[in-house]
Amino acid sequence: MRGRDLSPLILPLFLLLLRLLGFHYVVALTDSMEPAVPRGSLVITAPPWLTGVGEGHIALFKLKLGENEYMILHRVVSIGDYVRTKGDNRAFTDPWILDARDIIGVAVIVIPYAGFPLLLLRSLIIPIIVGVCAFHLVLFLLSPDELKG
């Protein structure tokens, strides 16, 4: 008797491990970081404890404005007692001042335009899951009683 083939689990487990270690993936939704990060790019960030954060790095940080929280990907333009950032495609430095602890990732991989399919999948995944579950429920309810047993 052979053991089960666990190879289909390798990639999902690897991605889960990276996420638990602090890696993130984001899709650039605006042109603020062009040309370095074109709109629609998939950006993978590593945790700051692994890469360090310095001037010139592209940083991912959470910013709370009013009741909303945003994930922003901008370049670090100065770092010291506080961190200042700026979009490459913007004329002025961002108006907010960050603490180094606000930075949750530093860009390590940029895949231009690869984020567009991911956004499409993200918007379709819930309806697909609901549809598959509903289909199986209907099959179960319409199947003969001996199959339910």
Disulfide bonds with the S-S distance in Angstrom:
none
